[in-house]
C-alpha cells in the first residue's frame, strides 16, 4: 500500500496509524525512497493488528519530495486460510510542513480474498467488490473528464502492475469486470488519470 503526500511545500514530518484484521493480513515491512533516514525500527512500531508511523526531517529544513511518487510503501502479506477481506483503516493522519501542520485525508487499501465479497465503507475509488464464477466485479466511483485504469499484481513490487481494464468516467458509479479464472491470488487497484486513455 503506497502513501502519498500531495500539495505541501517543505515536508518536515508525517504521522499516522493503521488498523487491519490480523486474521487476514500481516504487515511485512515499511520502506521509503523519499524520506531521508527512514528506518522501520526507528520510525514505525506495529502489533499484529495495527501500526504507527512517525517520521521527521532531522535537519528541520523540510524536504522537497516528488508528489507523484509514494513517500512510503507498506507491504502486507495475506495469511493462509483467510476466508474474507480486510480493510486497512487510517487514523490520526498528519503532515508537517515548514509553515505548520496540515491534516491529510488519504486513500484506504483493502485486501480481498477470492471466496469473499466486500463492501468498502472507507474512502476510496472502489465502493464494492463481488467475486463469482471467475469474474471480479468492481463498482467504482468516477468523475467526468477522468479515465480509470484497473491494474493487477501478484507480488506488489512497483514494476509488477499490469493494466487489465480501462474506462472513462461518467460522474456516476460504474461497474467493471475483471476475469480471475487464471488467478489463484492477485492484488487489484484502480487508478484515476486525467483525460482520455488512447
MDTraj code that builds the backbone (N, CA, C; nanometers):
import mdtraj as md
import numpy as np

residues = "UNK UNK UNK UNK UNK UNK UNK UNK UNK UNK UNK UNK UNK UNK UNK UNK UNK UNK UNK UNK UNK UNK UNK UNK UNK UNK UNK UNK UNK UNK UNK UNK UNK UNK UNK UNK UNK UNK UNK UNK UNK UNK UNK UNK UNK UNK UNK UNK UNK UNK UNK UNK UNK UNK UNK UNK UNK UNK UNK UNK UNK UNK UNK UNK UNK UNK UNK UNK UNK UNK UNK UNK UNK UNK UNK UNK UNK UNK UNK UNK UNK UNK UNK UNK UNK UNK UNK UNK UNK UNK UNK UNK UNK UNK UNK UNK UNK UNK UNK UNK UNK UNK UNK UNK UNK UNK UNK UNK UNK UNK UNK UNK UNK UNK UNK UNK UNK UNK UNK UNK UNK UNK UNK UNK UNK UNK UNK UNK UNK UNK UNK UNK UNK UNK UNK UNK UNK UNK UNK UNK UNK UNK UNK UNK UNK UNK UNK UNK UNK UNK UNK UNK UNK UNK UNK UNK UNK UNK UNK UNK UNK UNK UNK UNK UNK UNK UNK UNK UNK UNK UNK UNK UNK UNK UNK UNK UNK UNK UNK UNK UNK UNK UNK UNK UNK UNK UNK UNK UNK UNK UNK UNK UNK UNK UNK UNK UNK UNK".split()
xyz = np.array([
    [0.0849, -0.1172, 0.0000],
    [0.0000, 0.0000, 0.0000],
    [0.0891, 0.1229, 0.0000],
    [0.0697, 0.2096, -0.1007],
    [0.1509, 0.3292, -0.1138],
    [0.0879, 0.4472, -0.0417],
    [0.1721, 0.5300, 0.0209],
    [0.1280, 0.6504, 0.0907],
    [0.1905, 0.7703, 0.0196],
    [0.1054, 0.8658, -0.0198],
    [0.1499, 0.9844, -0.0913],
    [0.1293, 1.1087, -0.0046],
    [0.2120, 1.2108, -0.0294],
    [0.1950, 1.3413, 0.0345],
    [0.1826, 1.4438, -0.0773],
    [0.0634, 1.5001, -0.0927],
    [0.0370, 1.5925, -0.2024],
    [0.0250, 1.7359, -0.1534],
    [0.0664, 1.8281, -0.2378],
    [0.0416, 1.9722, -0.2208],
    [0.0899, 2.0263, -0.0878],
    [0.2109, 1.9952, -0.0538],
    [0.2683, 2.0527, 0.0671],
    [0.4133, 2.0891, 0.0373],
    [0.4541, 2.2107, 0.0742],
    [0.5910, 2.2585, 0.0489],
    [0.6787, 2.2305, 0.1697],
    [0.7965, 2.1773, 0.1448],
    [0.8907, 2.1554, 0.2538],
    [0.8389, 2.0577, 0.3566],
    [0.8225, 1.9327, 0.3193],
    [0.7708, 1.8312, 0.4117],
    [0.8706, 1.8073, 0.5239],
    [0.8242, 1.8270, 0.6465],
    [0.9114, 1.8112, 0.7633],
    [0.8773, 1.6887, 0.8465],
    [0.7574, 1.6370, 0.8313],
    [0.7219, 1.5198, 0.9109],
    [0.5893, 1.4610, 0.8669],
    [0.5696, 1.3367, 0.9037],
    [0.4439, 1.2678, 0.8752],
    [0.4169, 1.1711, 0.9895],
    [0.2874, 1.1592, 1.0238],
    [0.2480, 1.0677, 1.1309],
    [0.1100, 1.0123, 1.0983],
    [0.0916, 0.8830, 1.1189],
    [-0.0406, 0.8222, 1.1008],
    [-0.0412, 0.6829, 1.1620],
    [-0.1618, 0.6319, 1.1828],
    [-0.1795, 0.4960, 1.2317],
    [-0.2603, 0.4149, 1.1332],
    [-0.2458, 0.2834, 1.1368],
    [-0.3213, 0.1916, 1.0514],
    [-0.3753, 0.0774, 1.1359],
    [-0.4924, 0.0258, 1.0934],
    [-0.5512, -0.0902, 1.1606],
    [-0.6019, -0.1869, 1.0550],
    [-0.5953, -0.3168, 1.0833],
    [-0.6432, -0.4189, 0.9904],
    [-0.6810, -0.5432, 1.0689],
    [-0.7396, -0.6400, 0.9999],
    [-0.7810, -0.7653, 1.0625],
    [-0.6609, -0.8597, 1.0676],
    [-0.6109, -0.8939, 1.1874],
    [-0.4906, -0.9773, 1.1972],
    [-0.5130, -1.1227, 1.1560],
    [-0.6391, -1.1637, 1.1393],
    [-0.6642, -1.2996, 1.0911],
    [-0.6591, -1.3073, 0.9390],
    [-0.6447, -1.1911, 0.8729],
    [-0.6400, -1.1856, 0.7265],
    [-0.5030, -1.1415, 0.6770],
    [-0.4439, -1.0425, 0.7434],
    [-0.3209, -0.9802, 0.6963],
    [-0.2146, -0.9719, 0.8044],
    [-0.0902, -0.9643, 0.7596],
    [0.0195, -0.9266, 0.8492],
    [0.1055, -0.8241, 0.7761],
    [0.1613, -0.7314, 0.8510],
    [0.2496, -0.6304, 0.7945],
    [0.3903, -0.6882, 0.7853],
    [0.4432, -0.6944, 0.6632],
    [0.5779, -0.7499, 0.6432],
    [0.6858, -0.6452, 0.6641],
    [0.6704, -0.5273, 0.6021],
    [0.7738, -0.4251, 0.6152],
    [0.7210, -0.2899, 0.5708],
    [0.7932, -0.1857, 0.6033],
    [0.7651, -0.0494, 0.5570],
    [0.8969, 0.0078, 0.5088],
    [0.8974, 0.0675, 0.3888],
    [1.0211, 0.1300, 0.3426],
    [0.9904, 0.2577, 0.2668],
    [1.0928, 0.3396, 0.2490],
    [1.0760, 0.4685, 0.1833],
    [1.1980, 0.5011, 0.0987],
    [1.1722, 0.5567, -0.0211],
    [1.2796, 0.6053, -0.1072],
    [1.2912, 0.7570, -0.1019],
    [1.1966, 0.8237, -0.0339],
    [1.1948, 0.9695, -0.0344],
    [1.2184, 1.0339, 0.1019],
    [1.2005, 0.9597, 0.2086],
    [1.2171, 1.0171, 0.3414],
    [1.3577, 0.9875, 0.3923],
    [1.4464, 1.0874, 0.3990],
    [1.5848, 1.0652, 0.4411],
    [1.5936, 1.0013, 0.5798],
    [1.6733, 0.8959, 0.5884],
    [1.6974, 0.8315, 0.7165],
    [1.5858, 0.7418, 0.7668],
    [1.4784, 0.7240, 0.6868],
    [1.3667, 0.6421, 0.7364],
    [1.4118, 0.4982, 0.7579],
    [1.3758, 0.4435, 0.8732],
    [1.4010, 0.3018, 0.9004],
    [1.2839, 0.2456, 0.9792],
    [1.2545, 0.1191, 0.9543],
    [1.1404, 0.0545, 1.0184],
    [1.1544, 0.0538, 1.1694],
    [1.2730, 0.0260, 1.2177],
    [1.2931, 0.0168, 1.3616],
    [1.2810, 0.1493, 1.4345],
    [1.3225, 0.2591, 1.3715],
    [1.3212, 0.3905, 1.4378],
    [1.1920, 0.4669, 1.4172],
    [1.1261, 0.4501, 1.3048],
    [1.0137, 0.5362, 1.2701],
    [0.8792, 0.4658, 1.2628],
    [0.8734, 0.3403, 1.3005],
    [0.7457, 0.2681, 1.2976],
    [0.7424, 0.1637, 1.4074],
    [0.6241, 0.1409, 1.4600],
    [0.6027, 0.0323, 1.5556],
    [0.4748, -0.0381, 1.5146],
    [0.4668, -0.1673, 1.5413],
    [0.3490, -0.2417, 1.4972],
    [0.3119, -0.3498, 1.5968],
    [0.1852, -0.3877, 1.5923],
    [0.1306, -0.5016, 1.6642],
    [0.0673, -0.5908, 1.5570],
    [0.0136, -0.7071, 1.5917],
    [-0.0473, -0.7915, 1.4879],
    [-0.1621, -0.7243, 1.4117],
    [-0.2295, -0.6243, 1.4714],
    [-0.3455, -0.5644, 1.4031],
    [-0.3323, -0.4144, 1.3795],
    [-0.2146, -0.3559, 1.4025],
    [-0.2035, -0.2118, 1.3846],
    [-0.0574, -0.1705, 1.3679],
    [-0.0388, -0.0469, 1.3234],
    [0.0956, 0.0104, 1.3122],
    [0.0857, 0.1604, 1.3328],
    [0.1924, 0.2190, 1.3828],
    [0.2028, 0.3637, 1.3957],
    [0.3327, 0.4064, 1.3290],
    [0.3224, 0.5080, 1.2428],
    [0.4387, 0.5593, 1.1710],
    [0.4575, 0.7056, 1.2098],
    [0.5803, 0.7449, 1.2416],
    [0.6114, 0.8843, 1.2745],
    [0.7541, 0.9130, 1.2287],
    [0.7682, 1.0028, 1.1308],
    [0.8998, 1.0418, 1.0778],
    [0.9100, 1.1929, 1.0767],
    [1.0316, 1.2462, 1.1033],
    [1.0531, 1.3894, 1.0852],
    [1.1908, 1.4127, 1.0253],
    [1.2046, 1.5266, 0.9607],
    [1.3301, 1.5657, 0.8989],
    [1.4279, 1.6065, 1.0078],
    [1.5359, 1.5298, 1.0236],
    [1.6314, 1.5547, 1.1327],
    [1.6964, 1.6922, 1.1225],
    [1.7053, 1.7487, 1.0018],
    [1.7680, 1.8794, 0.9836],
    [1.6700, 1.9951, 0.9983],
    [1.5411, 1.9618, 1.0100],
    [1.4356, 2.0619, 1.0282],
    [1.4323, 2.1669, 0.9160],
    [1.4696, 2.1258, 0.7955],
    [1.4699, 2.2163, 0.6812],
    [1.3512, 2.1929, 0.5880],
    [1.2940, 2.0744, 0.5950],
    [1.1848, 2.0395, 0.5041],
    [1.2402, 1.9828, 0.3746],
    [1.1918, 1.8659, 0.3345],
    [1.2419, 1.8031, 0.2123],
    [1.1498, 1.8351, 0.0957],
    [1.2044, 1.8382, -0.0243],
    [1.1255, 1.8566, -0.1459],
    [1.1041, 1.7186, -0.2069],
    [0.9870, 1.6620, -0.1865],
    [0.9580, 1.5270, -0.2339],
    [0.8894, 1.5320, -0.3707],
    [0.8839, 1.4178, -0.4360],
    [0.8128, 1.4036, -0.5634],
    [0.6684, 1.3638, -0.5324],
    [0.5702, 1.4525, -0.5562],
    [0.4320, 1.4221, -0.5164],
    [0.3676, 1.3077, -0.5933],
    [0.4206, 1.2745, -0.7127],
    [0.3629, 1.1651, -0.7889],
    [0.4276, 1.0302, -0.7559],
    [0.5193, 1.0306, -0.6600],
    [0.5813, 0.9073, -0.6134],
    [0.5480, 0.8876, -0.4658],
    [0.5292, 0.7630, -0.4223],
    [0.4944, 0.7407, -0.2811],
    [0.6091, 0.7795, -0.1878],
    [0.5729, 0.8369, -0.0745],
    [0.6756, 0.8669, 0.0253],
    [0.7012, 0.7446, 0.1143],
    [0.6032, 0.6564, 0.1224],
    [0.6186, 0.5323, 0.1982],
    [0.5508, 0.4190, 0.1225],
    [0.6024, 0.3000, 0.1397],
    [0.5375, 0.1800, 0.0852],
    [0.5262, 0.0778, 0.1973],
    [0.4027, 0.0365, 0.2261],
    [0.3766, -0.0644, 0.3290],
    [0.3445, -0.1951, 0.2589],
    [0.4147, -0.3011, 0.2952],
    [0.3976, -0.4301, 0.2291],
    [0.3265, -0.5252, 0.3250],
    [0.2077, -0.5698, 0.2842],
    [0.1288, -0.6640, 0.3622],
    [0.1332, -0.8019, 0.2969],
    [0.1144, -0.9057, 0.3761],
    [0.1059, -1.0425, 0.3257],
    [-0.0235, -1.1053, 0.3764],
    [-0.0935, -1.1794, 0.2894],
    [-0.2155, -1.2482, 0.3343],
    [-0.1798, -1.3696, 0.4190],
    [-0.2650, -1.4024, 0.5141],
    [-0.2447, -1.5201, 0.5981],
    [-0.3125, -1.6403, 0.5347],
    [-0.2476, -1.7536, 0.5403],
    [-0.3040, -1.8758, 0.4841],
    [-0.4355, -1.9092, 0.5538],
    [-0.5344, -1.9480, 0.4744],
    [-0.6633, -1.9880, 0.5299],
    [-0.7618, -1.8758, 0.5516],
    [-0.7243, -1.7521, 0.5194],
    [-0.8186, -1.6404, 0.5363],
    [-0.9371, -1.6578, 0.4435],
    [-1.0563, -1.6327, 0.4935],
    [-1.1779, -1.6526, 0.4137],
    [-1.2523, -1.5235, 0.3867],
    [-1.1925, -1.4103, 0.4182],
    [-1.2584, -1.2818, 0.3938],
    [-1.1513, -1.1753, 0.3723],
    [-1.1955, -1.0584, 0.3343],
    [-1.1021, -0.9481, 0.3138],
    [-1.0890, -0.8631, 0.4393],
    [-0.9978, -0.7690, 0.4344],
    [-0.9799, -0.6776, 0.5461],
    [-0.9512, -0.5384, 0.4936],
    [-1.0299, -0.4411, 0.5370],
    [-0.9955, -0.3024, 0.5081],
    [-0.8726, -0.2657, 0.5894],
    [-0.7938, -0.1734, 0.5378],
    [-0.6798, -0.1195, 0.6111],
    [-0.7168, 0.0233, 0.6484],
    [-0.7548, 0.0428, 0.7730],
    [-0.8094, 0.1702, 0.8167],
    [-0.7018, 0.2683, 0.8592],
    [-0.7195, 0.3935, 0.8210],
    [-0.6257, 0.5003, 0.8538],
    [-0.6794, 0.5824, 0.9697],
    [-0.5920, 0.6188, 1.0645],
    [-0.6356, 0.7072, 1.1718],
    [-0.5256, 0.8065, 1.2070],
    [-0.5661, 0.9211, 1.2562],
    [-0.4783, 1.0285, 1.3029],
    [-0.3718, 1.0688, 1.2009],
    [-0.4097, 1.0922, 1.0734],
    [-0.3072, 1.1336, 0.9768],
    [-0.2685, 1.2800, 0.9948],
    [-0.1398, 1.3092, 0.9809],
    [-0.0906, 1.4456, 0.9945],
    [0.0352, 1.4626, 0.9107],
    [0.0391, 1.5734, 0.8335],
    [0.1604, 1.6131, 0.7637],
    [0.2123, 1.7403, 0.8287],
    [0.3433, 1.7524, 0.8397],
    [0.4050, 1.8711, 0.8975],
    [0.4912, 1.9378, 0.7922],
    [0.4645, 2.0660, 0.7658],
    [0.5412, 2.1404, 0.6680],
    [0.6119, 2.2587, 0.7306],
    [0.6844, 2.3324, 0.6493],
    [0.7602, 2.4457, 0.7013],
    [0.6691, 2.5560, 0.7537],
    [0.5436, 2.5571, 0.7109],
    [0.4503, 2.6601, 0.7569],
    [0.3477, 2.6058, 0.8561],
    [0.3767, 2.4902, 0.9141],
    [0.2851, 2.4354, 1.0132],
    [0.2345, 2.2992, 0.9724],
    [0.1281, 2.2539, 1.0375],
    [0.0766, 2.1199, 1.0136],
    [-0.0494, 2.1252, 0.9292],
    [-0.0706, 2.0196, 0.8569],
    [-0.1906, 2.0055, 0.7749],
    [-0.2497, 1.8680, 0.7987],
    [-0.3806, 1.8641, 0.8217],
    [-0.4476, 1.7349, 0.8268],
    [-0.4467, 1.6750, 0.6875],
    [-0.4378, 1.5447, 0.6782],
    [-0.4333, 1.4784, 0.5484],
    [-0.5376, 1.3678, 0.5430],
    [-0.6099, 1.3614, 0.4329],
    [-0.7045, 1.2520, 0.4111],
    [-0.6480, 1.1668, 0.3000],
    [-0.6208, 1.0419, 0.3300],
    [-0.5571, 0.9542, 0.2336],
    [-0.6490, 0.8379, 0.2000],
    [-0.6176, 0.7721, 0.0893],
    [-0.6961, 0.6570, 0.0473],
    [-0.6780, 0.5393, 0.1410],
    [-0.7596, 0.4403, 0.1241],
    [-0.7551, 0.3208, 0.2067],
    [-0.7363, 0.1999, 0.1180],
    [-0.6427, 0.1126, 0.1531],
    [-0.6237, -0.0097, 0.0786],
    [-0.7133, -0.1185, 0.1341],
    [-0.7316, -0.2236, 0.0567],
    [-0.8122, -0.3348, 0.1038],
    [-0.7592, -0.4645, 0.0453],
    [-0.7484, -0.5666, 0.1286],
    [-0.7140, -0.7000, 0.0792],
    [-0.8440, -0.7736, 0.0515],
    [-0.8513, -0.8404, -0.0609],
    [-0.9741, -0.9112, -0.0975],
    [-0.9450, -1.0579, -0.1217],
    [-1.0145, -1.1454, -0.0513],
    [-0.9966, -1.2890, -0.0684],
    [-1.0933, -1.3403, -0.1749],
    [-1.0506, -1.4305, -0.2636],
    [-1.1357, -1.4755, -0.3739],
    [-1.2690, -1.5372, -0.3331],
    [-1.2779, -1.5895, -0.2115],
    [-1.4017, -1.6555, -0.1705],
    [-1.4964, -1.5626, -0.0967],
    [-1.4643, -1.4351, -0.0887],
    [-1.5473, -1.3428, -0.0110],
    [-1.5897, -1.2241, -0.0965],
    [-1.6946, -1.1554, -0.0537],
    [-1.7377, -1.0306, -0.1147],
    [-1.7191, -0.9200, -0.0120],
    [-1.6904, -0.8001, -0.0580],
    [-1.6653, -0.6922, 0.0362],
    [-1.7302, -0.5634, -0.0090],
    [-1.7930, -0.4936, 0.0836],
    [-1.8393, -0.3573, 0.0605],
    [-1.7502, -0.2662, 0.1417],
    [-1.6874, -0.1705, 0.0742],
    [-1.5915, -0.0829, 0.1403],
    [-1.6606, 0.0462, 0.1807],
    [-1.6620, 0.0765, 0.3091],
    [-1.7279, 0.1975, 0.3576],
    [-1.6281, 0.3082, 0.3848],
    [-1.4997, 0.2798, 0.3667],
    [-1.3966, 0.3800, 0.3872],
    [-1.3672, 0.4510, 0.2554],
    [-1.3038, 0.5697, 0.2577],
    [-1.2805, 0.6447, 0.1344],
    [-1.1974, 0.5666, 0.0339],
    [-1.2238, 0.5884, -0.0933],
    [-1.1500, 0.5202, -0.1984],
    [-1.2344, 0.5093, -0.3233],
    [-1.1715, 0.4800, -0.4370],
    [-1.2439, 0.4705, -0.5636],
    [-1.3331, 0.3470, -0.5701],
    [-1.2864, 0.2350, -0.5151],
    [-1.3643, 0.1110, -0.5206],
    [-1.4672, 0.1117, -0.4081],
    [-1.5956, 0.1044, -0.4464],
    [-1.7022, 0.1041, -0.3455],
    [-1.7419, -0.0369, -0.3050],
    [-1.7509, -0.1272, -0.4014],
    [-1.7847, -0.2657, -0.3698],
    [-1.7044, -0.3594, -0.4587],
    [-1.6870, -0.4829, -0.4112],
    [-1.6247, -0.5893, -0.4888],
    [-1.7101, -0.7140, -0.4742],
    [-1.7308, -0.7835, -0.5854],
    [-1.8094, -0.9068, -0.5818],
    [-1.7426, -1.0082, -0.6731],
    [-1.7174, -1.1279, -0.6218],
    [-1.6495, -1.2310, -0.6996],
    [-1.7425, -1.3502, -0.7197],
    [-1.7581, -1.3920, -0.8469],
    [-1.8450, -1.5048, -0.8759],
    [-1.8040, -1.5681, -1.0079],
    [-1.7846, -1.7004, -1.0049],
    [-1.7559, -1.7794, -1.1251],
    [-1.6434, -1.7209, -1.2092],
    [-1.5329, -1.6856, -1.1445],
    [-1.4157, -1.6409, -1.2168],
    [-1.4190, -1.4972, -1.2641],
    [-1.5151, -1.4186, -1.2173],
    [-1.5243, -1.2775, -1.2562],
    [-1.5312, -1.1915, -1.1307],
    [-1.4409, -1.0938, -1.1208],
    [-1.4432, -0.9965, -1.0121],
    [-1.5100, -0.8701, -1.0642],
    [-1.6207, -0.8311, -1.0023],
    [-1.6941, -0.7116, -1.0432],
    [-1.6679, -0.6005, -0.9424],
    [-1.6158, -0.4891, -0.9905],
    [-1.5854, -0.3743, -0.9070],
    [-1.6839, -0.2628, -0.9376],
    [-1.7352, -0.1979, -0.8348],
    [-1.8139, -0.0755, -0.8515],
    [-1.7229, 0.0414, -0.8144],
    [-1.6998, 0.1305, -0.9107],
    [-1.6006, 0.2364, -0.8955],
    [-1.6689, 0.3722, -0.9082],
    [-1.6431, 0.4633, -0.8154],
    [-1.6946, 0.5998, -0.8235],
    [-1.6086, 0.6757, -0.9237],
    [-1.6729, 0.7524, -1.0152],
    [-1.5986, 0.8174, -1.1230],
    [-1.6331, 0.9654, -1.1338],
    [-1.5495, 1.0386, -1.2091],
    [-1.5722, 1.1796, -1.2392],
    [-1.5672, 1.1994, -1.3897],
    [-1.6463, 1.2940, -1.4388],
    [-1.6440, 1.3288, -1.5809],
    [-1.5070, 1.3878, -1.6149],
    [-1.4522, 1.3491, -1.7302],
    [-1.3233, 1.4009, -1.7723],
    [-1.2042, 1.3252, -1.7168],
    [-1.2303, 1.2216, -1.6399],
    [-1.1232, 1.1386, -1.5854],
    [-1.1294, 0.9999, -1.6492],
    [-1.0150, 0.9355, -1.6565],
    [-1.0074, 0.7983, -1.7037],
    [-0.9591, 0.7102, -1.5896],
    [-0.9858, 0.5801, -1.6013],
    [-0.9562, 0.4891, -1.4914],
    [-0.8860, 0.3642, -1.5427],
    [-0.7822, 0.3258, -1.4700],
    [-0.7064, 0.2052, -1.5006],
    [-0.7324, 0.1034, -1.3909],
    [-0.7691, -0.0177, -1.4296],
    [-0.7771, -0.1278, -1.3344],
    [-0.6502, -0.2092, -1.3536],
    [-0.5729, -0.2239, -1.2456],
    [-0.4431, -0.2897, -1.2556],
    [-0.4365, -0.4102, -1.1627],
    [-0.3563, -0.5089, -1.2029],
    [-0.3419, -0.6321, -1.1263],
    [-0.1940, -0.6597, -1.1020],
    [-0.1637, -0.7129, -0.9832],
    [-0.0264, -0.7501, -0.9485],
    [-0.0304, -0.8788, -0.8685],
    [0.0787, -0.9536, -0.8745],
    [0.0870, -1.0769, -0.7972],
    [0.1785, -1.0657, -0.6761],
    [0.2618, -0.9597, -0.6712],
    [0.3543, -0.9512, -0.5585],
    [0.3729, -0.8095, -0.5036],
    [0.3021, -0.7097, -0.5590],
    [0.3035, -0.5716, -0.5121],
    [0.4365, -0.4996, -0.5336],
    [0.5288, -0.5577, -0.6083],
    [0.6508, -0.4829, -0.6395],
    [0.6152, -0.3694, -0.7356],
    [0.6894, -0.2583, -0.7328],
    [0.6495, -0.1392, -0.8090],
    [0.6300, -0.1615, -0.9585],
    [0.7085, -0.2503, -1.0195],
    [0.7014, -0.2698, -1.1645],
    [0.6149, -0.3875, -1.2051],
    [0.5397, -0.4438, -1.1105],
    [0.4647, -0.5663, -1.1409],
    [0.3199, -0.5414, -1.1818],
    [0.2734, -0.4138, -1.1756],
    [0.1334, -0.3862, -1.2025],
    [0.1042, -0.3909, -1.3523],
    [0.0004, -0.4656, -1.3895],
    [-0.0413, -0.4803, -1.5288],
    [-0.1828, -0.4255, -1.5457],
    [-0.2022, -0.3411, -1.6477],
    [-0.3354, -0.2859, -1.6751],
    [-0.4229, -0.3951, -1.7353],
    [-0.5371, -0.4237, -1.6716],
    [-0.6275, -0.5284, -1.7203],
    [-0.7590, -0.4715, -1.7717],
    [-0.7861, -0.3434, -1.7456],
    [-0.9080, -0.2800, -1.7971],
    [-0.8926, -0.1287, -1.7892],
    [-0.9566, -0.0577, -1.8812],
    [-0.9603, 0.0884, -1.8789],
    [-1.1024, 0.1332, -1.9103],
    [-1.1425, 0.2484, -1.8560],
    [-1.2743, 0.3031, -1.8866],
    [-1.2761, 0.4513, -1.8547],
    [-1.3732, 0.5208, -1.9140],
    [-1.3876, 0.6647, -1.8958],
    [-1.4913, 0.6937, -1.7880],
    [-1.4688, 0.7988, -1.7107],
    [-1.5605, 0.8352, -1.6037],
    [-1.6862, 0.9028, -1.6560],
    [-1.7979, 0.8821, -1.5866],
    [-1.9258, 0.9405, -1.6250],
    [-1.9811, 1.0364, -1.5203],
    [-1.9165, 1.0418, -1.4044],
    [-1.9701, 1.1198, -1.2939],
    [-2.0567, 1.0375, -1.2009],
    [-2.0773, 0.9101, -1.2357],
    [-2.1568, 0.8177, -1.1543],
    [-2.0729, 0.6951, -1.1218],
    [-2.1229, 0.6128, -1.0312],
    [-2.0573, 0.4853, -1.0041],
    [-2.0725, 0.3948, -1.1262],
    [-1.9635, 0.3288, -1.1625],
    [-1.9648, 0.2407, -1.2782],
    [-1.9155, 0.1029, -1.2390],
    [-1.9667, 0.0016, -1.3068],
    [-1.9275, -0.1359, -1.2806],
    [-1.8287, -0.1814, -1.3872],
    [-1.7215, -0.2462, -1.3448],
    [-1.6225, -0.3003, -1.4382],
    [-1.5907, -0.4427, -1.3949],
    [-1.5739, -0.5307, -1.4936],
    [-1.5492, -0.6717, -1.4655],
    [-1.4072, -0.7105, -1.5047],
    [-1.3439, -0.7920, -1.4192],
    [-1.2087, -0.8409, -1.4428],
    [-1.2110, -0.9923, -1.4297],
    [-1.1582, -1.0614, -1.5308],
    [-1.1526, -1.2074, -1.5247],
    [-1.0465, -1.2528, -1.4261],
    [-1.0825, -1.3475, -1.3408],
    [-0.9871, -1.4036, -1.2444],
    [-0.9739, -1.5549, -1.2615],
    [-1.0183, -1.6069, -1.3749],
    [-1.0208, -1.7527, -1.3944],
    [-0.8815, -1.8141, -1.3884],
    [-0.7789, -1.7404, -1.4280],
    [-0.6436, -1.7951, -1.4294],
    [-0.5611, -1.7473, -1.3098],
    [-0.6264, -1.6830, -1.2135],
    [-0.5554, -1.6273, -1.0986],
    [-0.5861, -1.7056, -0.9717],
    [-0.4807, -1.7544, -0.9055],
    [-0.5021, -1.8176, -0.7750],
    [-0.5050, -1.7118, -0.6651],
    [-0.4277, -1.6049, -0.6851],
    [-0.4273, -1.4916, -0.5927],
    [-0.3732, -1.3715, -0.6667],
    [-0.4344, -1.2561, -0.6468],
    [-0.3870, -1.1346, -0.7122],
    [-0.4315, -1.0137, -0.6318],
    [-0.3611, -0.9033, -0.6525],
    [-0.3961, -0.7757, -0.5930],
    [-0.4546, -0.6876, -0.7036],
    [-0.5588, -0.6134, -0.6702],
    [-0.6280, -0.5272, -0.7668],
    [-0.6263, -0.3839, -0.7148],
    [-0.6033, -0.2881, -0.8051],
    [-0.6181, -0.1476, -0.7679],
    [-0.6770, -0.0715, -0.8861],
    [-0.7399, 0.0426, -0.8558],
    [-0.7940, 0.1305, -0.9584],
    [-0.7225, 0.2644, -0.9453],
    [-0.6705, 0.3145, -1.0574],
    [-0.6006, 0.4409, -1.0597],
    [-0.6777, 0.5401, -1.1469],
    [-0.6832, 0.6646, -1.1024],
    [-0.7508, 0.7712, -1.1757],
    [-0.6469, 0.8553, -1.2479],
    [-0.6719, 0.8827, -1.3774],
    [-0.5800, 0.9659, -1.4547],
    [-0.6621, 1.0760, -1.5230],
    [-0.5968, 1.1871, -1.5553],
    [-0.6638, 1.2982, -1.6213],
    [-0.6718, 1.2742, -1.7711],
    [-0.7865, 1.3086, -1.8307],
    [-0.8008, 1.2991, -1.9755],
    [-0.8493, 1.1639, -2.0222],
    [-0.8389, 1.1438, -2.1526],
    [-0.8889, 1.0222, -2.2159],
    [-0.7740, 0.9263, -2.2445],
    [-0.7956, 0.7987, -2.2195],
    [-0.6950, 0.6967, -2.2465],
    [-0.7000, 0.6617, -2.3952],
    [-0.5867, 0.6673, -2.4614],
    [-0.5797, 0.6338, -2.6045],
    [-0.5647, 0.4839, -2.6233],
])
top = md.Topology()
chain = top.add_chain()
for i, resn in enumerate(residues, 1):
    res = top.add_residue(resn, chain, resSeq=i)
    for name in ("N", "CA", "C"):
        top.add_atom(name, md.element.get_by_symbol(name[0]), res)
traj = md.Trajectory(xyz[None], top)
